[in-house]
């Protein structure tokens, strides 16, 4: 008997990785909970073509609609867009009413403590607190920083097609190690985590390897034979940037404030590390799944160099490029 | 070699229980961190007479002063008054700088989730978040609801001397069990918890017995042979009361809002229960210390009936009585 998993945001990057991971595992029935207006979108039709049920789910609708949308869902995974974290509050209430056995609210970020370090993280905390007030069984699954965000532009231009994160500034002294994960492995981890009693009502950090920003730059230089610039950014400069932004989840916050907060958190504070995660109460993939074979950073970077890395956020990048033209 | 424990609020009710518990355990050197202006107060002089070092510690002073005040302190316990929770933020920073090995920020309340259920609890959460951002080793020690808050007035007046909580309203239907602890046992538990590696960077709930409000009323009737009134209060009424108060930590909040929030939390939501605590990530005294012999609620109530129960918050009660006369 397959476990029924409802996924919100199944057509997003994290959502796609999760869908792939659950498919590969084979023991899950997947339902993509989809905004009614988005059901006809190509990304969702691609899911349908793989045999995934597309079920209309409108987070702005009534509690009754949400409870209906969650009928039969045993495990609910939310990989909702960054700007919409708080829309998960009615979703969690509906999950409780619908008898969902485990809810994964949208975490899927590096390790960051609550309370002012990151606005995005603090939005998530509001959701986590609501889940805990409901007594809804949960797992908070954090994933470190993506390999896919560590592609550096090279003078030759060979890696341009795969650069997702145009901000190449090195935070602090560049020597703080950070937990990295291949986006494509997130779903493979998720398939294990959601079927594991040890992760119920727990925070879990899954990650592949530890790399510092300077190690990453040196690695790109080594495998490409090209020379890279190193531009450093201090905590003071980043804090100035952060202070210039507001607290609304608008485009400036998303494109400027949250990235700067990330740089301080994983790049200077060193939050995104397994020892700190354990201090915060996390269990990590290394203890849970010692047999798991994660993709290697060296393999990923070679894929990129060889022009074979799959693209990420293509749609977003296209929009961004269009915005820049205007 | 004795472990050096610094206690903030050592002359308060929780603080006194902790001092007594650490004394009884025998393996701790105790330092009472005392407001400079309060050192001459009788309660502090009574501590000094027991050989406890009184060390001036002014939370509103400089970081340098606080770091100095914490020299040699291995374990720091804060049992600061309810209204001053946020003053622990510079204290925690100083504890980190002074190399304190474990900080117990002021918890010492029933189990309550963060995020709007209780203003007092949410002030504590701000402190906990700060501690975790510092990476300071910590234990959050919650203690359930005191036996001493469960004394009922009797028609005969026999228990009047021991009534600490004049609010005898029964929340909801009165059938929600809640974790109760004898105030005098808190220190005995604390002496075990602070010397226990299993409780490092953990939330701990220590408690003696589970009782519902109606069971408590029935118990008083049984042992006294007197008949008690039952006045119920609904969640709606309590919420109205809560809404009539502000968010400042003033006298109204302390005497009206926080008590009403407690009634909803332990009396209606049922937060103050070991199963919910475990869901929230707590370990409890029952698993940690199965050999511990807690004081029995039946023994405490008999003590009260026999006129032999020690008084609690005498000073506070006297002030309150004076206020009422005006």
Interface residues (C-beta under 8 A of the other chain):
Chain A: X113 X114 X115 X116 X117 X126 X129 X130 X132 X133 X135 X137 X201 X202 X269 X276 X279 X280 X281
Chain B: X113 X114 X115 X116 X117 X126 X129 X130 X132 X133 X135 X137 X201 X202 X269 X276 X279 X280 X281
